[in-house]
């Protein structure tokens, strides 16, 4: 596998790419949608809701948590997850700034 050479890109470009990677898997999109719907969750609930194995769900949760879009709190033997509103708002601002552009005119090679 090749090296990404992420150091040659700007922080903004790397952040956009990380956000895109998170949204690049439908399981993570489903997890985020479920967390928005119920506002908090336990990993076992996600296994039932999404239909993937618990280790797979945990891996996707870890990716979302690493990026900071979700946060988790331990309650006894359970971990409850929720959307981090500050990080979500910051992510939306970065993506909006990138996506809120008009495509060039129809003149193209």
trRosetta pair geometry for C-beta under 8 A, 3 or more apart (Angstrom, degrees):
i j d omega theta_ij theta_ji phi_ij phi_ji
5 8 5.0 1 152 10 103 115
5 9 7.8 107 116 -14 76 91
6 9 5.8 -62 -163 36 52 109
6 14 5.3 77 -172 -111 109 117
6 17 7.8 -145 -123 69 107 150
9 13 4.1 -107 170 89 114 133
9 14 5.4 140 96 -52 115 84
9 17 7.7 49 114 -9 161 139
10 13 4.6 99 54 6 80 101
10 14 7.0 -147 94 -2 44 86
11 14 5.8 -59 -150 40 31 110
11 15 6.2 33 153 -22 67 106
12 15 5.7 -54 -146 35 30 111
12 16 6.4 30 156 -18 64 104
12 94 6.9 -170 -147 -150 82 105
12 98 7.9 166 166 -72 106 110
13 16 5.9 -52 -147 35 30 111
13 17 6.4 30 153 -18 63 107
14 17 5.6 -55 -148 38 32 113
14 18 6.4 34 153 -21 66 104
15 18 5.7 -53 -149 34 33 111
15 19 6.5 32 154 -17 65 103
15 94 5.6 -82 122 -170 127 157
16 19 5.8 -55 -151 37 32 110
16 20 6.3 33 151 -20 65 107
16 94 6.3 -151 -78 149 76 111
16 95 6.9 133 -125 -95 84 65
16 98 5.4 99 -113 -68 136 164
17 20 5.6 -53 -146 37 32 114
17 21 6.4 38 153 -25 64 102
18 21 5.6 -49 -149 31 33 114
18 22 6.7 35 152 -20 63 101
18 67 5.9 166 153 -117 114 112
19 22 5.8 -53 -154 32 34 112
19 23 6.6 17 155 -4 67 108
19 67 7.3 130 -90 -165 56 141
19 91 5.6 149 -111 -156 129 107
19 94 6.9 164 -25 92 153 125
19 95 6.0 -127 126 -69 158 112
20 23 6.0 -65 -148 47 32 101
20 24 6.1 52 148 -47 65 105
21 24 5.2 -47 -150 12 32 127
22 25 7.7 -76 -178 28 30 91
22 28 5.6 -137 178 146 68 153
22 63 6.3 170 -115 141 83 108
22 64 6.3 103 -150 -99 119 65
22 67 5.5 -48 -70 -10 141 167
22 69 6.7 123 177 -4 161 147
23 28 6.9 -128 -102 95 28 118
23 29 6.1 65 -147 -76 67 98
24 28 7.9 33 55 43 50 131
25 28 4.7 78 75 7 96 105
25 29 7.2 -171 93 -7 50 85
25 60 6.9 -134 101 -119 138 111
26 29 5.3 -53 -147 39 42 115
26 30 6.1 46 153 -23 71 103
27 30 5.6 -53 -148 37 32 113
27 31 6.4 36 151 -22 65 103
27 50 6.3 78 -144 -179 83 141
27 52 6.0 17 -128 -25 130 156
27 56 7.2 -84 -161 148 164 106
27 57 7.6 -135 175 -103 123 58
27 60 5.0 -111 117 -94 115 158
28 31 5.5 -46 -145 33 35 114
28 32 6.5 35 154 -17 64 103
28 60 5.0 -155 -80 -166 79 110
28 63 6.5 -67 -99 86 133 125
28 64 6.0 167 -148 -64 105 107
29 32 5.9 -56 -151 38 31 109
29 33 6.3 31 152 -19 65 107
30 33 5.7 -54 -145 38 31 112
30 34 6.3 32 155 -20 65 106
30 49 7.8 173 156 124 108 102
30 50 5.1 117 123 -117 135 109
31 34 5.8 -57 -149 37 29 110
31 35 6.4 27 154 -18 65 107
31 46 6.1 23 -120 -144 90 130
31 50 6.7 -18 -71 -67 72 147
31 57 7.3 143 -93 -150 123 84
31 60 5.8 167 -23 127 151 126
31 61 6.7 -154 -163 -80 155 72
31 64 6.6 -128 102 -36 137 155
31 70 7.9 -61 136 -47 115 154
32 35 5.7 -55 -146 37 31 110
32 36 6.4 33 155 -19 65 104
32 64 7.1 -177 -68 -125 93 140
32 69 7.1 -33 -105 141 117 133
32 70 7.6 -137 -100 -58 76 114
32 83 7.1 74 -149 -91 79 108
33 36 5.8 -54 -150 35 31 111
33 37 6.4 33 152 -23 64 107
34 37 5.5 -54 -148 33 33 114
34 38 6.4 -8 167 13 68 106
34 41 6.5 64 127 -87 105 152
34 45 8.0 172 161 125 133 103
34 46 6.4 139 96 -113 156 82
34 49 5.4 96 -124 136 146 154
34 50 7.1 -91 -32 -57 150 97
35 38 6.8 -72 -136 53 25 81
35 39 7.2 73 173 -108 58 10
35 40 7.5 36 -149 -96 77 15
35 41 5.6 -94 -101 -3 75 130
35 70 6.5 -95 -131 -111 172 121
35 81 6.3 -71 -109 114 126 99
35 82 6.1 155 -169 -138 112 39
35 83 5.3 138 128 -41 123 88
36 39 7.4 19 -166 -74 22 52
36 83 6.3 40 -78 -32 69 142
38 41 5.9 96 81 -72 125 91
38 45 7.9 -91 72 145 166 148
39 82 6.4 8 166 -131 53 109
39 83 8.0 -75 -138 20 49 98
40 80 5.3 7 180 178 105 115
40 81 7.2 156 -158 76 56 40
40 82 4.8 -32 -101 -77 69 107
41 45 5.2 -132 -163 72 87 130
41 46 5.9 73 160 -52 133 96
41 80 6.5 146 71 -155 35 67
41 81 5.2 -29 65 58 94 86
41 82 7.2 150 16 -76 78 58
42 45 4.8 97 59 -1 76 105
42 46 7.6 -148 94 -6 43 85
42 78 4.9 -33 -136 -170 120 122
42 79 7.0 128 -142 71 66 47
42 80 5.7 -42 -82 -96 67 67
42 81 7.8 148 -97 12 20 80
43 46 5.6 -55 -156 32 39 113
43 47 6.7 45 148 -25 68 98
43 54 6.6 74 146 -149 113 91
43 57 6.0 138 -165 117 89 126
43 58 6.3 25 -148 -80 138 81
43 61 6.7 -67 -108 -32 101 162
43 78 7.5 -166 22 -157 88 76
43 79 5.9 39 -22 62 111 96
43 81 7.3 82 -65 -10 69 117
44 47 5.5 -46 -153 26 38 115
44 48 6.8 32 152 -11 65 102
44 54 7.3 -11 -99 -108 58 114
44 78 7.5 -68 5 -126 111 105
45 48 5.9 -59 -155 40 34 108
45 49 5.9 29 152 -18 70 114
46 49 5.5 -57 -136 43 33 111
46 50 5.6 4 173 3 72 115
46 57 4.9 141 110 -158 119 139
46 61 7.5 133 64 -62 171 119
46 81 8.0 10 -42 40 136 132
47 50 6.9 -63 -127 48 16 89
47 51 7.8 98 174 -75 47 10
47 52 6.7 -106 -132 73 61 58
47 53 7.1 -5 -136 -172 106 18
47 54 5.0 -22 -89 -81 137 72
47 57 5.4 -108 -77 -14 73 154
48 51 7.8 16 180 -69 20 50
50 57 6.6 142 56 -98 136 110
52 56 4.3 -99 157 89 118 131
52 57 5.4 149 86 -54 108 84
52 60 7.9 68 83 -1 155 135
53 56 4.6 91 61 7 82 106
53 57 7.1 -150 95 -6 41 87
54 57 5.6 -53 -144 37 33 112
54 58 6.2 37 156 -22 65 106
55 58 5.5 -53 -146 36 33 115
55 59 6.5 38 153 -23 64 102
56 59 5.7 -50 -152 31 32 113
56 60 6.7 27 152 -13 64 104
57 60 5.9 -59 -152 39 33 108
57 61 6.2 34 151 -20 68 107
58 61 5.5 -53 -144 38 32 113
58 62 6.3 39 153 -25 64 103
59 62 5.6 -50 -151 30 30 115
59 63 6.8 32 150 -18 62 101
60 63 5.7 -49 -153 32 36 113
60 64 6.5 33 151 -15 66 105
61 64 5.7 -56 -148 40 34 110
61 65 6.0 31 154 -19 68 110
61 70 6.9 -78 -155 79 75 146
61 72 7.3 58 170 -59 121 137
61 81 6.2 -112 -145 -84 119 157
62 65 5.7 -56 -142 40 28 110
62 66 6.2 36 156 -26 64 104
63 66 5.8 -50 -147 30 28 114
63 67 6.8 19 157 -10 60 106
64 67 6.1 -63 -156 41 30 106
64 69 5.1 -80 -171 64 83 107
64 70 4.6 33 132 15 115 115
65 68 7.3 44 -178 -79 36 25
65 69 7.7 -99 -81 51 25 66
65 70 5.4 -62 -81 75 66 89
65 71 6.9 105 -130 -106 89 33
65 72 6.2 -34 -105 -6 134 109
65 81 7.7 -99 -74 -128 107 116
67 87 7.7 133 128 170 74 135
68 71 7.8 7 -158 -66 55 84
68 84 6.0 -71 163 54 71 153
68 87 4.2 -157 131 -129 101 152
69 83 6.8 -41 161 -142 74 73
69 84 6.2 -173 177 36 21 98
69 87 5.5 -145 -99 117 37 123
69 88 6.1 81 -148 -81 77 75
69 91 6.5 8 -98 -29 99 156
70 81 5.1 17 170 -175 128 107
70 82 6.5 163 -154 83 83 28
70 83 5.9 -59 -103 -103 72 37
70 84 6.1 171 -125 -13 14 88
71 81 7.1 165 84 -147 34 64
71 82 6.3 -20 59 61 79 77
71 84 4.8 88 -20 -72 103 104
72 79 4.8 17 178 174 125 108
72 80 6.5 159 -153 79 70 40
72 81 4.7 -31 -94 -92 88 74
72 82 7.9 150 -90 16 44 63
73 79 7.1 163 79 -155 32 64
73 80 5.4 -16 59 58 85 93
74 78 7.4 152 -156 86 54 43
74 79 5.4 -33 -98 -100 62 76
75 78 5.2 -22 69 71 87 93
75 79 7.5 151 21 -101 72 24
75 80 5.8 28 2 -11 121 111
83 88 5.4 23 172 -51 110 141
84 87 4.1 38 97 25 118 113
84 88 6.2 163 83 -20 60 87
85 88 5.5 -55 -141 37 30 114
85 89 6.2 31 160 -19 65 106
86 89 5.9 -56 -150 36 28 110
86 90 6.4 26 153 -17 63 108
87 90 5.6 -54 -146 39 33 113
87 91 6.2 37 154 -22 66 105
88 91 5.8 -53 -148 35 29 112
88 92 6.4 32 152 -20 63 105
89 92 5.7 -52 -148 34 31 113
89 93 6.6 34 152 -21 63 104
90 93 5.7 -53 -152 32 32 113
90 94 6.7 31 152 -17 65 104
91 94 5.8 -55 -151 36 33 109
91 95 6.2 23 156 -10 68 110
92 95 5.9 -61 -143 45 29 105
92 96 5.8 33 158 -24 67 111
93 96 5.8 -52 -139 36 26 112
93 97 6.3 29 158 -22 61 106
94 97 6.0 -56 -153 33 26 111
94 98 6.6 19 152 -12 61 109
95 98 5.6 -60 -150 41 34 109
95 99 5.7 13 161 -5 72 116
96 99 6.1 -65 -132 49 26 97
96 100 5.3 24 171 -25 68 118
97 100 6.5 -47 -122 32 17 108
98 101 7.6 -58 163 -9 35 113
104 107 7.4 -81 142 61 107 75
104 108 7.0 118 93 -73 119 101
